[in-house]
Structures are given as structure tokens and as C-alpha cells.
Amino acid sequence: MAPFEALYGRPCRSSICWTEVGDANLIGPELVLETTEKVKLIRQRLKISQDHQKNYANRRRRPLMFEVGSHVFLKVQPRCGVVRFGRKGKLSPRYIGPFEVLEGVGEVAYRLGLPLQLARIHNVFYVSLLRKYIVDPTHILKWEEISLNKDVTLKEGSVAIQDHREKNLRGKTVHLVKVLWRHRGVEESTWERQDWVKANYPELFEDTM
């Protein structure tokens, strides 16, 4: 007998052997026949469930095809603490590019023309990671050379103060300034404490003194 039956004095109730306490145990050909019928029933119901899921997915799936020479965006799925394609953090852009399609690899993959910064990355990607990009001559990407330190670090520098405001806390008032940082756009300006900015970047307050 099975270890479960030897321990508890009854067969283990499962999809193949669903017997109640006190029922006659199946032995020999009867057990084989009962098992075969239950396996057929399980396969039929799995097939029905798979067909339902396949029908549901196919109605919402659109075939994606790209031509050689077209441009696409690449999905990077950044995660907090993980660096992928030079991106880090969950608030980083979800797509990078656009990149030119060099050739099709099979029916569901494409080879992209990646820049030199991504030369160590395999340039063949599945179609689900790509999004079509319509080329627009007015979309001009401005690249700026960034000088790094010897230890491959970059010291962030401030450019100007854009605004001032006061924040009232419990029993005190905190003076804040909106700082525009070098190598960043206007939309990435941040609010900082005025005393901290004045201590680290006193040149920003020379014109106001």
C-alpha cells in the first residue's frame, strides 16, 4: 500500500482515487480502468480551459511587423536598483530609442542598429519589446558631452535658481528654492532648502546680494 494509506488507514483522496472512507478499494484491472478514465476527463477539461484562454488572447493580439529601415522604440522595463541599457530605477523611461531596424531574424525577432554606448548588448530583440516610431524630421536629439571624473563619477552642478517659496511646518518656516541643474532639462528642476543650496552653491546668490 501507499505510505499515506499505511499511516492513516485509508487511500489518499485525489483526482484519480477519490474514494470515501469505507468504500471498497479498487484493485487490479479496475484500478487501471478507473485511472485511465480520470486521466481522460482531466485532459478534456484542461483542453477546454486552454481553448477559452487562447480564444480570449487571440482576439486582443495584433500581429506586429516592421520593415527594414524603419525605426522603433525598445522597451527596457527598468527596475529599482537594476541597471539595464544604462537606465536605473522605476521612474526611468520605459522606452529608449528610436533605433533603425537592420534586418528581420525569423518571423518574430529583429536586429536593431544600437549606438556605441550599447555595443555590448546583443542587438536581436523579440517583437513584443518593440514599438513603432514614425520618423519626424522635427524630432532632433541633442547629445551633450559629459566629462566624468577618473573614478567614473559625475558631480552634479547647479545652473540657476528659478523660483522661491516658503513652507510652513510645525512652529517654523522653511525657505525653499527651485534649482535648475546642469545636464538636466527644465522639467527635472528640484526644490531644495535655501540654506543647503547657499552653503554648497554660493555663486547662485551673488546677483541677489
C-alpha positions in Angstrom: 0.0 0.0 0.0 1.0 3.6 -0.3 2.7 5.3 2.7 -0.4 7.6 3.1 -2.7 4.6 3.4 -0.3 2.9 5.8 -0.2 6.0 8.0 -3.9 7.0 8.0 -5.6 3.7 7.2 -7.3 5.0 4.0 -6.2 5.9 0.5 -5.3 9.4 -0.3 -8.1 11.3 -1.9 -7.0 12.7 -5.2 -8.5 13.4 -8.7 -7.5 9.8 -9.7 -8.5 8.0 -6.5 -11.5 9.9 -4.9 -12.8 7.3 -2.6 -14.6 7.8 0.7 -13.8 6.2 4.0 -15.4 2.7 3.9 -15.6 2.4 0.1 -14.3 -0.8 -1.5 -10.8 -0.4 -2.7 -10.2 -0.8 -6.4 -7.5 -3.4 -7.3 -6.0 -4.8 -10.4 -7.7 -4.0 -13.8 -10.5 -2.0 -12.1 -7.9 0.5 -10.7 -6.2 0.8 -14.1 -9.6 1.4 -15.9 -10.7 4.0 -13.3 -7.3 5.8 -13.5 -7.5 5.9 -17.3 -11.0 7.4 -17.3 -10.0 10.1 -14.8 -6.9 11.0 -16.8 -9.1 11.4 -19.9 -11.5 13.6 -18.0 -8.7 15.8 -16.7 -7.2 16.2 -20.2 -10.6 17.1 -21.6 -11.2 19.8 -19.0 -7.6 21.2 -19.4 -8.2 21.4 -23.2 -11.4 23.3 -22.7 -9.7 25.8 -20.3 -6.8 26.3 -22.7 -9.1 26.9 -25.7 -11.0 29.5 -23.7 -7.8 31.3 -22.8 -6.4 31.1 -26.3 -9.6 32.5 -27.8 -9.6 35.3 -25.3 -5.9 36.2 -26.0 -6.1 36.0 -29.8 -9.0 38.5 -30.0 -6.7 41.1 -28.3 -3.4 40.2 -30.0 -2.3 42.2 -33.0 0.5 40.9 -35.3 3.4 43.3 -35.4 5.7 43.5 -38.4 8.5 46.0 -39.1 10.2 46.8 -42.4 14.0 47.1 -42.8 15.0 50.7 -42.5 12.0 51.7 -40.2 12.6 52.9 -36.7 11.3 51.5 -33.4 11.5 52.2 -29.7 12.9 49.5 -27.4 11.2 48.6 -24.1 13.7 48.3 -21.3 11.4 47.7 -18.2 13.7 49.5 -15.6 13.5 48.3 -12.0 14.6 49.9 -8.8 18.3 49.0 -8.1 18.8 47.3 -11.5 20.7 48.9 -14.4 19.5 47.9 -17.9 20.6 49.6 -21.1 22.1 52.4 -18.9 18.8 53.0 -17.1 18.2 52.6 -13.4 15.1 53.0 -11.2 11.4 52.5 -11.7 10.9 56.2 -12.7 13.3 55.9 -15.7 11.8 56.0 -19.2 10.2 52.7 -20.2 11.3 53.0 -23.8 14.6 54.1 -25.4 15.5 55.0 -29.0 14.5 55.3 -31.7 16.7 52.6 -33.4 16.8 51.5 -37.0 15.7 48.0 -38.0 18.6 46.4 -39.8 17.0 43.0 -40.6 14.4 40.5 -39.6 15.6 37.4 -37.7 12.9 34.8 -38.3 9.3 35.9 -38.0 9.2 37.3 -34.5 12.6 39.0 -33.9 14.5 41.9 -35.4 18.1 43.1 -35.4 18.5 46.8 -34.4 21.2 49.3 -35.0 22.3 50.2 -31.5 24.6 53.1 -30.7 28.2 52.6 -29.5 27.1 53.1 -25.8 25.1 49.8 -26.1 27.6 47.9 -28.2 28.0 45.1 -25.6 24.3 44.3 -25.8 23.0 41.6 -28.2 21.1 43.6 -30.8 18.4 41.0 -31.6 15.1 41.6 -29.8 11.7 39.9 -29.7 8.8 41.8 -31.4 6.9 42.3 -28.2 9.7 44.6 -26.9 9.4 46.9 -29.9 7.1 49.8 -30.5 6.7 51.5 -33.9 8.1 55.0 -34.4 7.1 57.4 -37.2 10.1 59.4 -38.3 9.6 63.1 -37.9 12.4 65.5 -39.1 11.5 68.0 -36.4 12.5 65.5 -33.7 16.1 66.4 -33.1 18.1 64.7 -30.4 20.8 66.9 -28.9 23.7 64.9 -27.4 25.9 66.6 -24.9 29.4 65.5 -24.0 29.7 64.9 -20.2 33.1 64.9 -18.6 33.5 62.3 -15.9 36.0 62.1 -13.1 38.7 59.5 -13.0 36.6 57.2 -10.8 33.7 57.4 -13.4 31.6 59.7 -11.3 29.8 62.9 -12.2 29.4 65.9 -9.8 26.1 67.5 -10.4 26.2 71.2 -10.8 23.6 73.9 -10.5 22.8 76.5 -13.2 20.3 78.9 -11.8 17.5 79.4 -9.2 14.1 79.6 -10.9 11.8 80.3 -8.0 11.4 80.8 -4.3 8.8 79.7 -1.8 8.2 79.1 1.9 6.9 76.0 3.5 5.3 76.3 7.0 6.0 73.3 9.3 5.3 72.9 13.0 6.4 76.1 14.6 8.9 77.1 11.9 9.1 78.3 8.3 11.5 76.6 5.8 12.7 78.6 2.8 12.9 76.6 -0.4 14.4 77.4 -3.9 13.8 75.7 -7.2 17.2 74.8 -8.7 17.9 74.1 -12.4 20.7 71.5 -12.6 23.3 71.1 -15.3 22.8 68.2 -17.8 19.1 68.2 -17.0 16.0 69.7 -18.5 13.7 72.3 -17.0 11.2 69.6 -16.2 13.8 68.0 -13.9 14.3 71.0 -11.6 14.0 70.3 -7.9 13.1 72.1 -4.8 15.9 72.3 -2.2 16.4 74.0 1.1 17.8 77.5 0.6 20.4 77.2 3.4 21.8 74.0 1.8 22.0 75.5 -1.7 23.5 78.7 -0.3 26.2 76.7 1.5 27.1 74.5 -1.5 26.5 76.9 -4.4 27.0 80.4 -3.0 27.6 81.8 -6.6 23.8 81.4 -7.3 23.1 84.1 -4.7 25.8 86.6 -5.7 23.4 88.5 -8.1 20.7 88.8 -5.4 23.1 90.2 -2.7 
